[in-house]
Amino acid sequence: MNKLSTLIIAITGLLGFQWVNAQSQVCNQYEIQLNKEVQAKNYEAAYPILNQALNECPNEKVNFYNFGETILLAKINSAANETDKKKFAGELVSLINKRIQYFPEGKVSFWEGEKITYQLNHGLVSKKEAYQQYQKLFGQSEEAQKISASAATNYFVAVIELLNAEEIDYNAAMEGYFQAKKVADGNIEMRSVEYGTLAEKLDSIQKENPKKDLTPAEKQTMSNAQAAKDLFVQLSEGMESALSEIAKCEYIAPMFEQDFEKNKDNIDWLAGSYQALASKDCYDHPIMDRLEKQYVAVWQKNNPSQPIAKAGGTSSSSTIGSEYGNGVKQYNAGNYSGAIASFTKALNEVSGTTRGDVAYYMALAYQKTGSNANAVTWANRAASYKPGWGAPYQLIAGAFAASANSCGNSEFQKRAAYWVAADYANKACAVDSRSCSWGRSAAKSYEGNAPTVEQAFQAGKKSGDAVTVSCLGGATTRVR
């Protein structure tokens, strides 16, 4: 290569670098300007800057899309007429499409859900069209877990309104309900684990030193997880309330029976149907056994040299071919010893937080047999398998309160068990907002039965002193 060619390449490279650097500076300047105008809520001034930024730097800054959503929503809200509203709504949809193209970041399903919601809310699609788009999106299994609570809520509302208008039938409505329910339940569990793990950590470090705390990042994670969980809990409770009379086993089971023949070779349908029915505690219905046997047959046909796979993984619902369903059936029938035997086997078949569900059922079964010590042991295991779940702590609180008369020889020792019960009632609320209504009421009731100041004084104890309660495996509490 001669010197002239080398010089040309060097100059070209230098010019290219300078152009890229100049372009980057332009994009940085757009970001600074947009931030300034959005912070000042000066959306009219921000709007033309946004358009320039998206035209010249669409793949440079994710903040363009964050700012853009805020700006365009403001433009929609302040639009003078419906034509302008739809114009800006269309631009918002285009903005989301660009975001998905340039900054997917593993959140494609989330933004697809937001896009459908915006189209629906601003009249760009009909309710039926939005329903069809939601239906397709929510059918994407694990990806659906990344959809927002607002999108899930809008989907469910569309389902109910279309059912009431007789634009979809009962079966289609129930399919939509189960899709939305799966997303809600999955997010409640995911957020509960995030929150509960940190809540347990906080409880542990404050037992050593009450002045210790989580890091600011951990506290923010807890706050975000709690807020997200609360939204999905509200959705779940709303769905159950709206469909309390029509989403019973006696009505939904025939739907799966009707569709069985045409789907009997579809292993995903078999697993999903089983899980949907399990979520409504339909273990006693014959279709459950039929689905289970067919699932096993299809799996063995497709995987002749492999063991049966679980259809449910770490979800909160049951698994096909497990002893979990058998245990629930026996528990519901009052055969608690048989249930315990099945749940013991089930623990070897399930993984993740599903082990918490099994352990909790085990605790309930032991409680029914009058063995509160075993019930407490298994409730503690359930809490460790499934952080962020208040139910096990509710059970433990009740067990200590019920066993108070067996928790010592003196009146002070016996009554101290109520402090332990109150501790666990408060802990149920601390890790799980769903338990707070019960927890606060129960803790107040338990404290009312705890030792008086005089009884503590007579026992040689003062406020803040540690007290050991010996029953049900033992526990430590403090005088107050």
Secondary structure, DSSP 8 states (H G I E B T S, - for coil): --HHHHHHHHHHHHHHHHHHHHHHHHHHHHHHHHHHHHHTT-HHHHHHHHHHHHHH-TTT-THHHHHHHHHHHHHHHH-SSHHHHHHHHHHHHHHHHHHHHH--TT-HHHHHHHHHHHHHHTTSS-HHHHHHHHHHHHTSGGGGGGS-HHHHHHHHHHHHHHHHTTSS-HHHHHHHHHHHHHHHHHHHHHHHHHHHHHHHHHHHHHHH-TT----HHHHHHHHHHHHHHHHHHHHHHHHHHHTTTTSSHHHHHHHHHHHHHHHTT-HHHHHHHHHHHHHTT-TTSHHHHHHHHHHHHHHHHH-TTS----SSTTSSS--TTSSHHHHHHHHHTT-HHHHHHHHHHHTTT--TTHHHHHHHHHHHHHHHTT-HHHHHHHHHHHHHHSTT--HHHHHHHHHHHHTGGGS-SSHHHHHHHHHHHHHHHHHHHHH-GGGHHHHHHHHHHHHHHS--HHHHHHTT--TT-EEEE-STT-EEEE--
